[in-house]
């Protein structure tokens, strides 16, 4: 890697790396309270401890050690300013915990300075030496001086420090977007979206073999990130892992290319053959995913008129047959948690640490993604009339103030957690009031990787095994899948489930129905195959021959049933285009008299009338609930009026009375039967 300090004139002291870091330390010193009186306090003091540095900088930590005591040896080294700046930045940003600093990183730094004193005593920054050279000499030095196994933190110390300082100077000199490694923390001022609970802090371009194509990929990634249109930090990482392989494939075929102007169909087919040769478990999805990302990349640079764009239209470069499964997302069935695994989890759940225990209970009972669960805050609980909801923003689908109904028992657990978290939260530790704060990074939530690590250790220690006797391996998304399965198999319709899961469209929810609603689906198939009847024009029944379409169209019919079906007193309506059929807007017998009940309608004579109105009340109540969930005020109001009418009728006839619009006729008939006496 090139020396990034070449932008400085090292002959002038005020432009040297050493001067830059000294200025940084003075700036940080001025932020302390109270401000130390010595002008070069941090530079001149070679022993930093809690009382005279970290407390004044308002860095708060629970210490297992008695004190945070850091020693700087080799005071004559020109690189000492950089070493001090690096350590101060790491601890003040709380990327290093206090105890880790005392027990591990102070030792690493001391060994590093000893290495510099022996190898490069005159440099002011590690970035003055190429990283590859520095790493090689560092590993040789460690092997020579240490007979035992070298700890990983020590082995990787120079690489991490080098990348940090390299990026630091790039930010200072305005060349941050030109770096081969982008670190999220250095780009925070651009408000790029990254899931806070993710450990994905870097985007790495170093594996792109062509310098020109690497520059193109950086330009594309930067523009997509800054546009903030369906493109997050995680998206960039996923896309780049695919695009790097694609661009290297092109470079191997055309090593003289500096752009993609002459990209041909043959180049796409060559890349297609490469990825098709990979032994993936689901090859169709593996290939489709990569071709779709490449197509999106090429379409974007053509749409935005990049000078490196292909001259051939993308529709002629990538054809529909290049995408094996049509690009459809697939739910991974194996990540649904079976009942036997769930029973083992809950039988041993007390063995889990309290915060992770609550994380999986929330995911299992709400269907929230792991990212949304970990980013819940202590004000997420909403209560109305004794009913509880979790309210939060769904980051993936940009759904604001999404509400999930929860049980009173779960609400009580969340309340207890909120009290504990709020007791210790302040402006320096967990300032965002996360319900599950990180124990390492004070401003962020617990990481997804940490949750997964704890769950898999839990599975091993508690011997949670599958039907083959193998230790179960957790996937964080599995609890969301399990929630969807439970809802479907207990009769929830697709639209309600879509709303609860916060899916942007019904497509993903339909896959749940197709893949997971197995029990009810089997019953459905048996009913259909035993005989399908239709109405004749005279309303009589006739049997229909559907044998030729059962196998091909049954899937579509089942999904249509799950998406559109509404139970009514007369059967199941298969068409819910506007919430309710206009012909059933009001029951005809109760509206045919100019919007009023028919006068010839007599209710309560038959003993079964009470049961009929129980059914009608349940139907209206169900429609009210659907209207409320979908924000359809008209639908809610109409059915509320119907419910009130049904209830009034039911209460009247349940007391033994009857309702008859023509009471005068009734009186006349009674008079006749009694010989004219009214």
C-alpha positions in Angstrom: 0.0 0.0 0.0 1.3 3.5 -0.9 2.5 5.8 1.9 -0.4 8.1 2.5 1.8 10.7 4.2 3.2 11.6 0.8 0.7 14.5 0.8 2.7 16.0 3.6 6.0 17.7 3.2 8.0 15.9 5.9 10.8 18.5 5.7 8.4 21.0 7.3 7.7 20.2 10.9 4.2 21.5 10.9 3.2 19.1 8.1 4.9 16.0 9.5 2.9 12.9 10.8 4.3 13.5 14.2 3.0 17.1 14.2 -0.4 15.9 13.0 -0.8 13.5 15.9 0.5 16.0 18.5 -2.1 18.4 17.3 -4.8 15.7 17.7 -3.7 15.0 21.3 -3.7 18.7 22.2 -7.2 19.0 20.7 -8.4 16.0 22.8 -6.7 17.4 25.9 -8.7 20.7 25.5 -11.9 18.6 25.6 -11.0 17.2 29.0 -12.6 18.5 32.2 -11.0 20.1 33.9 -8.5 21.0 31.2 -4.9 20.1 32.3 -2.7 23.1 32.8 0.4 21.7 30.9 0.2 22.5 27.2 1.6 19.2 26.1 0.0 17.1 28.9 -0.8 13.9 26.8 2.5 14.1 24.9 4.8 14.7 27.9 3.1 12.3 30.3 4.2 8.7 29.6 2.0 7.1 32.3 -1.7 7.5 31.7 -4.1 6.4 34.4 -7.8 6.7 35.2 -7.5 9.8 37.5 -5.4 12.0 35.3 -6.6 11.1 31.8 -9.7 8.9 31.4 -11.9 10.4 34.1 -11.2 13.9 32.8 -12.2 12.6 29.3 -15.5 11.2 30.7 -14.7 7.7 29.6 -16.7 5.5 32.0 -16.1 1.8 32.4 -16.6 -1.0 34.9 -13.1 -2.1 35.8 -12.2 -5.6 37.0 -8.7 -4.3 37.4 -8.1 -1.8 40.2 -7.1 1.0 37.8 -6.6 1.8 34.1 -2.9 2.2 34.0 -1.0 2.5 30.7 2.7 2.8 30.3 4.5 4.2 27.3 8.2 3.2 27.0 10.7 4.3 24.4 9.9 8.0 24.8 12.6 9.1 22.2 10.9 7.3 19.3 9.4 9.7 16.7 6.5 7.3 16.3 5.4 7.6 19.9 3.0 10.5 19.0 1.2 8.1 16.6 1.1 5.3 19.2 -0.4 7.6 21.9 -2.9 9.0 19.5 -3.9 5.5 18.4 -4.4 4.3 22.0 -6.3 7.4 23.0 -8.6 7.2 20.0 -9.3 3.4 20.6 -10.2 3.9 24.3 -12.1 7.2 24.0 -14.2 5.7 21.2 -14.7 2.7 23.5 -13.5 0.3 20.9 -11.1 -1.1 23.6 -12.5 -1.9 27.0 -10.6 -0.7 30.1 -9.7 -4.2 31.2 -8.7 -5.3 27.7 -6.5 -2.3 27.5 -4.7 -3.1 30.8 -4.3 -6.8 30.2 -3.8 -7.0 26.5 -3.4 -3.9 24.4 -0.9 -2.1 26.6 1.4 -5.1 26.2 0.8 -5.3 22.5 1.7 -1.6 22.2 4.9 -2.0 24.3 6.0 -5.0 22.1 5.2 -3.0 19.0 7.3 0.0 20.1 10.2 -2.4 20.9 9.9 -3.7 17.4 9.9 -0.2 15.9 12.9 0.8 18.0 14.8 -2.2 16.6 13.5 -2.1 13.0 12.4 1.4 12.0 13.6 3.8 14.7 13.3 7.0 12.6 9.8 6.7 11.2 6.9 8.9 12.4 4.1 6.7 11.2 3.7 3.0 10.5 2.2 3.9 7.1 5.6 5.1 5.9 6.4 1.4 5.3 4.3 -0.8 3.0 2.0 -2.9 5.0 3.1 -6.2 3.4 6.8 -5.4 4.4 5.8 -4.3 7.9 3.7 -7.4 8.5 6.4 -9.8 7.3 9.0 -8.3 9.6 6.6 -8.1 12.5 5.7 -11.8 12.3 9.4 -12.7 11.9 10.1 -10.6 15.0 7.4 -12.3 17.0 8.5 -15.8 16.0 12.1 -15.0 17.0 11.3 -13.5 20.4 8.4 -15.8 21.5 8.7 -19.5 21.8 5.1 -20.0 22.8 2.0 -19.5 20.6 1.6 -15.9 19.7 -1.8 -14.5 20.7 -4.1 -13.4 17.8 -4.4 -9.8 19.1 -0.6 -9.5 19.0 -0.3 -11.1 15.6 -2.9 -8.8 14.0 -1.9 -5.7 16.0 0.1 -4.0 13.2 -2.4 -4.7 10.5 -5.3 -3.2 12.4 -3.2 -0.2 13.5 -1.9 0.3 10.0 -5.4 0.3 8.5 -6.7 2.6 11.2 -3.9 5.2 10.8 -4.0 4.9 7.0 -7.7 5.7 7.0 -7.3 8.4 9.6 -4.9 10.3 7.3 -7.0 9.7 4.3 -9.9 11.3 6.1 -7.7 14.2 7.1 -6.5 14.7 3.5 -9.9 14.2 1.8 -8.9 10.9 0.1 -11.0 8.6 2.2 -13.1 7.3 -0.7 -10.0 6.3 -2.6 -8.9 3.8 0.1 -9.0 0.1 -0.6 -10.7 -0.5 2.8 -13.6 1.7 3.9 -14.3 1.7 7.7 -17.8 2.7 8.7 -16.7 4.8 11.7 -14.7 7.1 9.4 -17.7 7.7 7.2 -20.4 8.3 9.8 -20.7 12.0 8.8 -22.3 10.8 5.6 -25.2 9.2 7.5 -24.9 5.9 5.7 -27.3 3.3 6.9 -25.8 0.3 8.7 -27.6 -2.1 11.0 -26.2 -1.2 14.4 -26.2 -4.7 15.7 -24.0 -5.9 12.8 -20.3 -6.4 13.2 -19.7 -5.5 9.5 -17.6 -2.3 9.9 -15.5 -2.6 6.7 -15.9 -2.7 2.9 -12.8 -4.2 1.3 -11.9 -3.5 -2.4 -8.3 -4.9 -2.1 -9.1 -8.1 -3.9 -10.1 -6.4 -7.2 -7.1 -7.3 -9.5 -7.5 -4.5 -12.0 -6.7 -1.0 -10.7 -9.1 0.6 -13.3 -12.0 -1.8 -12.5 -11.3 -1.3 -8.8 -11.7 2.4 -9.3 -15.0 1.8 -11.1 -16.3 -0.4 -8.3 -15.5 2.3 -5.7 -17.2 5.0 -7.7 -20.3 2.8 -8.1 -20.4 1.8 -4.4 -19.9 5.4 -3.2 -22.7 6.7 -5.4 -25.1 4.0 -4.4 -24.3 4.5 -0.7 -24.8 8.3 -0.9 -28.0 7.9 -2.8 -29.5 6.0 0.2 -32.0 4.3 -2.2 -32.5 0.7 -1.2 -28.7 0.4 -0.7 -27.2 0.0 2.8 -23.7 -0.7 4.1 -24.7 -4.4 4.3 -25.9 -4.2 0.7 -22.6 -2.8 -0.4 -20.7 -5.7 1.3 -23.0 -8.3 -0.2 -22.9 -6.8 -3.7 -19.1 -6.3 -3.6 -18.4 -9.9 -2.7 -20.2 -10.8 -6.0 -18.9 -7.9 -8.1 -15.3 -8.5 -7.2 -15.5 -12.1 -8.6 -17.3 -10.8 -11.7 -14.7 -8.0 -12.4 -11.8 -10.4 -11.8 -13.4 -12.8 -14.3 -13.5 -10.0 -16.9 -9.9 -8.9 -16.1 -8.6 -12.4 -16.6 -10.2 -12.5 -20.1 -9.2 -8.9 -20.9 -6.2 -7.8 -18.9 -5.8 -4.6 -21.1 -9.3 -3.3 -20.3 -9.7 -0.2 -18.2 -13.5 -0.1 -18.6 -16.5 -2.3 -19.6 -17.3 -0.5 -22.9 -16.7 -3.6 -25.0 -18.4 -6.1 -22.7 -20.1 -8.9 -24.7 -22.6 -11.7 -24.3 -19.6 -14.1 -24.4 -18.1 -12.5 -21.4 -21.3 -12.9 -19.4 -21.6 -16.6 -20.5 -18.0 -17.2 -19.4 -18.8 -15.7 -15.9 -22.0 -17.7 -15.8 -20.0 -20.9 -16.5 -17.6 -20.1 -13.7 -20.2 -19.6 -11.0 -22.3 -22.6 -12.3 -19.3 -24.8 -11.7 -19.4 -24.0 -7.9 -20.7 -26.9 -5.9 -23.5 -25.0 -4.1 -26.3 -26.7 -2.2 -29.0 -24.8 -4.1 -27.2 -24.0 -7.4 -30.2 -22.3 -9.0 -30.4 -19.7 -6.2 -26.6 -19.4 -6.0 -26.3 -18.5 -9.8 -29.5 -16.4 -9.9 -28.4 -14.2 -7.0 -25.1 -13.4 -8.6 -26.4 -12.8 -12.1 -29.1 -10.4 -10.7 -26.4 -8.4 -8.8 -24.2 -8.2 -11.9 -27.3 -7.1 -13.9 -28.2 -4.5 -11.4 -24.6 -3.1 -11.4 -24.4 -2.9 -15.2 -27.9 -1.4 -15.5 -27.0 1.3 -12.9 -23.7 2.4 -14.5 -25.5 2.5 -17.8 -28.5 4.4 -16.4 -26.1 6.9 -14.7 -24.1 7.3 -17.8 -20.7 6.2 -16.4 -18.0 6.5 -18.9 -17.0 2.9 -18.1 -20.5 1.6 -19.0 -21.0 -1.2 -21.6 -22.0 0.0 -25.1 -24.3 -2.9 -25.6 -27.7 -2.7 -23.9 -27.9 -4.9 -20.8 -31.0 -6.7 -22.1 -28.8 -8.1 -24.9 -26.0 -9.0 -22.5 -28.0 -10.8 -19.8 -31.1 -12.9 -20.9 -33.9 -14.3 -18.8 -32.6 -17.9 -19.2 -29.4 -16.8 -17.4 -31.4 -16.7 -14.2 -32.4 -20.3 -13.3 -35.3 -19.7 -10.9 -36.4 -16.3 -12.2 -34.7 -14.5 -9.4 -37.3 -15.4 -6.8 -36.2 -15.3 -3.1 -36.5 -18.6 -1.3 -37.2 -19.2 2.3 -34.7 -21.7 3.8 -37.0 -24.4 5.1 -34.3 -26.0 7.2 -34.1 -22.9 9.3 -37.6 -23.3 10.8 -37.1 -24.6 14.3 -39.0 -27.9 14.8 -41.1 -28.6 17.8 -38.7 -31.1 19.3 -35.9 -28.4 19.3 -38.2 -25.7 20.7 -39.2 -28.0 23.6 -35.5 -28.5 24.4 -34.7 -24.8 24.2 -37.5 -23.8 26.6 -36.7 -26.7 28.9 -33.2 -25.4 29.3 -33.8 -21.7 28.8 -32.8 -20.8 32.3 -29.2 -21.7 31.4 -29.1 -18.8 29.0 -27.9 -15.4 30.2 -30.9 -13.1 30.9 -30.5 -10.6 28.0 -30.2 -13.3 25.3 -33.0 -15.3 26.8 -35.3 -12.3 26.4 -34.0 -11.7 22.8 -35.1 -15.1 21.6 -38.5 -14.9 23.5 -39.2 -11.6 21.7 -38.2 -12.9 18.3 -40.3 -16.1 18.8 -43.4 -14.2 20.0 -43.3 -11.3 17.6 -41.5 -12.5 14.4 -39.2 -9.4 14.6 -35.9 -9.8 12.8 -32.7 -10.1 15.0 -31.6 -6.7 13.9 -34.9 -5.0 14.8 -35.0 -6.9 18.1 -31.5 -5.8 19.2 -32.2 -2.2 18.2 -35.3 -2.0 20.4 -35.1 0.9 22.9 -36.5 1.2 26.4 -39.5 3.2 25.2 -40.6 0.4 22.8 -43.5 -0.8 25.0 -47.0 0.7 24.3 -50.0 0.1 26.5 -53.7 0.9 25.8 -56.6 -0.4 27.9 -54.5 -3.2 29.4 -53.3 -4.4 26.0 -49.6 -4.3 25.1 -47.7 -3.7 21.9 -44.0 -3.5 20.9 -43.6 -0.4 18.7 -40.4 0.1 16.6 -39.2 1.0 13.2 -38.6 -1.9 10.7 -35.3 -0.9 9.1 -35.3 -3.3 6.2 -38.7 -2.2 4.8 -38.5 1.3 6.1 -41.7 0.8 8.1 -42.1 3.5 10.8 -43.8 2.9 14.1 -44.6 -0.8 13.4 -46.7 -2.3 16.2 -46.7 -5.9 17.3 -49.2 -7.2 19.8 -47.7 -9.1 22.7 -48.9 -10.9 25.8 -49.0 -9.3 29.3 -46.4 -11.8 30.4 -43.9 -10.7 27.8 -44.7 -7.1 28.5 -43.8 -7.6 32.2 -40.5 -9.2 31.2 -39.7 -6.2 29.0 -40.7 -3.7 31.7 -38.2 -5.4 34.1 -35.5 -5.2 31.5 -36.2 -1.5 30.8 -35.9 -0.7 34.5 -32.5 -2.5 34.7 -31.2 -0.8 31.6 -32.4 2.7 32.4 -30.8 2.4 35.9 -27.3 2.3 34.3 -27.8 4.3 31.0 -26.3 7.7 30.8 -24.8 10.0 28.1 -21.5 8.0 28.1 -22.8 4.5 28.5 -25.8 3.4 26.3 -26.8 6.9 25.5 -29.4 5.6 22.9 -31.1 3.5 25.7 -31.0 0.2 23.8 -32.9 -2.6 25.5 -29.9 -4.9 24.8 -26.8 -2.7 24.9 -23.4 -3.9 23.9 -21.0 -4.8 26.7 -18.1 -3.6 24.6 -19.2 -0.6 22.6 -21.1 1.9 24.8 -23.0 3.5 22.0 -24.2 0.4 20.2 -26.6 -2.6 20.8 -25.5 -6.1 21.4 -24.1 -7.7 18.1 -26.0 -10.3 16.2 -22.8 -12.4 16.0 -22.5 -12.4 19.8 -26.1 -13.6 20.2 -25.5 -16.4 17.7 -22.3 -17.4 19.4 -24.0 -17.6 22.8 -26.9 -19.6 21.4 -24.6 -22.2 19.8 -22.6 -22.5 23.0 -25.9 -23.0 24.8 -26.9 -25.8 22.4 -23.6 -27.6 23.0 -23.7 -27.2 26.8 -27.3 -28.3 27.1 -27.0 -31.0 24.5 -29.8 -29.7 22.3 -30.0 -32.2 19.4 -31.9 -32.8 16.2 -33.6 -36.1 15.3 -30.3 -37.5 14.1 -28.7 -36.8 17.5 -26.5 -33.9 16.1 -26.0 -30.7 18.1 -28.5 -28.1 16.8 -27.0 -25.1 15.0 -28.9 -21.9 15.5 -29.7 -19.3 12.8 -30.9 -15.9 14.1 -33.7 -15.7 11.5 -35.1 -19.1 12.5 -37.2 -17.6 15.3 -38.9 -15.3 12.7 -39.7 -18.3 10.4 -41.0 -20.2 13.4 -43.3 -17.4 14.3 -44.7 -17.4 10.8 -45.3 -21.1 10.8 -47.1 -21.0 14.1 -49.4 -18.2 12.9 -50.2 -20.0 9.6 -50.9 -23.3 11.2 -53.2 -21.7 13.7 -55.4 -20.2 11.0 -54.1 -16.7 10.5 -54.7 -15.3 7.0 -51.8 -14.1 4.8 -52.7 -10.4 4.9 -52.7 -10.3 8.6 -49.4 -12.2 8.8 -47.9 -9.9 6.2 -48.8 -6.9 8.4 -47.4 -8.5 11.5 -44.1 -9.5 9.9 -43.8 -6.0 8.3 -43.2 -7.4 4.8 -43.2 -4.7 2.1 -45.2 -7.0 -0.2 -47.1 -10.3 0.0 -44.6 -12.2 -2.0 -42.4 -13.3 0.9 -45.4 -14.1 3.0 -46.8 -16.3 0.3 -43.6 -18.4 0.4 -44.2 -19.0 4.0 -47.7 -20.2 3.2 -46.4 -22.5 0.4 -43.5 -23.9 2.3 -44.7 -24.1 5.9 -48.5 -24.4 6.1 -48.2 -28.2 5.5 -50.8 -29.7 7.9 -53.7 -27.6 6.7 -52.5 -27.9 3.1 -52.7 -31.7 3.2 -56.2 -31.5 4.5 -57.1 -29.0 1.8 -55.8 -31.3 -0.9 -57.8 -34.3 0.3 -61.0 -32.2 0.3 -60.4 -30.9 -3.2 -59.4 -34.3 -4.6 -62.5 -36.0 -3.1 -64.8 -33.9 -5.4 -65.3 -30.3 -6.6 -68.8 -29.2 -7.3 -70.2 -26.0 -8.9 -73.6 -24.3 -9.2 -75.8 -24.8 -12.2 -77.6 -21.8 -13.6 -80.7 -22.9 -11.6 -78.6 -23.0 -8.4 -78.5 -26.8 -8.3 -75.2 -28.5 -7.8 -73.2 -30.4 -10.3 -69.8 -32.2 -10.0 -66.9 -30.6 -11.9 -64.0 -32.5 -13.5 -60.8 -30.8 -12.3 -58.4 -33.8 -12.6 -56.5 -32.2 -15.4 -55.7 -29.0 -13.5 -55.3 -30.3 -9.9 -51.6 -31.0 -10.2 -50.6 -27.9 -12.1 -52.9 -25.3 -10.5 -53.4 -26.5 -7.0 -50.5 -24.5 -5.7 -51.9 -21.3 -7.2 -55.4 -22.0 -5.9 -54.0 -22.7 -2.4 -52.1 -19.4 -2.3 -55.2 -17.6 -3.6 -57.2 -19.2 -0.8 -54.7 -18.1 1.8 -54.5 -14.5 0.4 -58.1 -13.8 -0.4 -60.4 -16.1 1.6 -62.8 -14.7 4.2 -65.1 -16.8 6.3 -68.8 -15.8 6.0 -72.0 -17.3 7.5 -72.7 -18.9 4.0 -69.2 -20.3 3.3 -65.8 -18.9 2.4 -65.6 -15.9 0.1 -62.7 -16.4 -2.3 -62.4 -12.7 -3.5 -61.3 -10.1 -1.0 -60.3 -7.3 -3.5 -61.7 -4.4 -1.4 -62.0 -6.0 2.0 -65.7 -7.1 1.5 -67.9 -7.9 -1.5 -70.2 -5.0 -2.5 -73.1 -7.4 -2.8 -72.8 -8.4 0.8 -72.3 -4.9 2.0 -75.5 -5.2 4.0 -77.5 -8.4 4.6 -80.5 -8.3 2.0 -83.2 -9.3 4.5 -82.2 -6.4 6.8 -81.8 -3.8 4.1 -84.3 -4.5 1.3 -87.0 -2.2 2.6 -85.4 1.1 1.6 -82.3 0.3 3.7 -84.5 -1.1 6.5 -85.4 -4.7 7.4 -88.0 -6.5 5.4 -91.4 -6.3 7.1 -92.1 -9.9 6.3 -89.0 -11.0 8.2 -89.9 -12.8 11.4 -87.1 -13.5 13.9 -87.3 -15.6 17.0 -90.0 -18.0 16.0 -87.4 -20.8 15.3 -85.3 -21.9 18.2 -82.2 -21.9 15.9 -82.5 -18.1 15.3 -80.4 -17.3 18.3 -77.5 -19.5 17.0 -77.8 -17.8 13.6 -77.2 -14.4 15.1 -74.3 -15.7 17.2 -72.6 -16.6 13.9 -73.5 -13.2 12.4 -72.0 -11.4 15.3 -68.8 -13.4 15.1 -68.6 -12.6 11.4 -69.1 -8.9 11.9 -66.6 -8.8 14.7 -64.0 -10.6 12.5 -64.6 -8.0 9.7 -64.2 -5.2 12.2 -60.9 -6.6 13.3 -59.7 -6.9 9.7 -60.8 -3.3 9.0 -58.9 -2.0 12.0 -55.7 -3.9 11.2 -55.7 -2.6 7.6 -56.7 1.0 8.5 -60.0 0.7 6.5 -62.3 3.0 8.5 -65.3 2.5 6.2 -65.1 -1.3 6.5 -64.8 -1.0 10.3 -67.7 1.4 10.7 -70.1 -0.6 8.5 -69.4 -3.8 10.4 -69.6 -2.1 13.7 -73.1 -0.9 12.8 -74.0 -4.4 11.7 -72.6 -5.9 14.9 -74.7 -3.5 17.0 -77.8 -4.4 15.0 -77.1 -8.2 15.3 -76.5 -7.8 19.0 -79.8 -5.9 19.6 -81.7 -8.6 17.7 -79.9 -11.4 19.5 -80.6 -9.8 23.0 -84.3 -9.4 22.1 -84.9 -12.9 20.8 -82.8 -14.5 23.5 -85.2 -13.2 26.1 -88.0 -15.2 24.5 -89.5 -12.3 22.4 -90.0 -12.3 18.6 -89.4 -9.6 16.1 -91.9 -9.1 13.2 -92.3 -6.1 11.1 -96.0 -6.6 10.4 -97.3 -6.6 14.0 -100.8 -5.5 12.6 -100.9 -8.7 10.5 -99.9 -10.8 13.5 -102.7 -9.2 15.5 -105.1 -10.0 12.7 -104.1 -13.6 12.5 -104.4 -14.0 16.2 -107.8 -12.4 16.1 -109.0 -14.9 13.5 -107.8 -17.9 15.5 -109.7 -16.6 18.5 -112.9 -16.1 16.8 -112.6 -12.4 16.1 -111.5 -11.3 19.5 -108.3 -9.1 19.2 
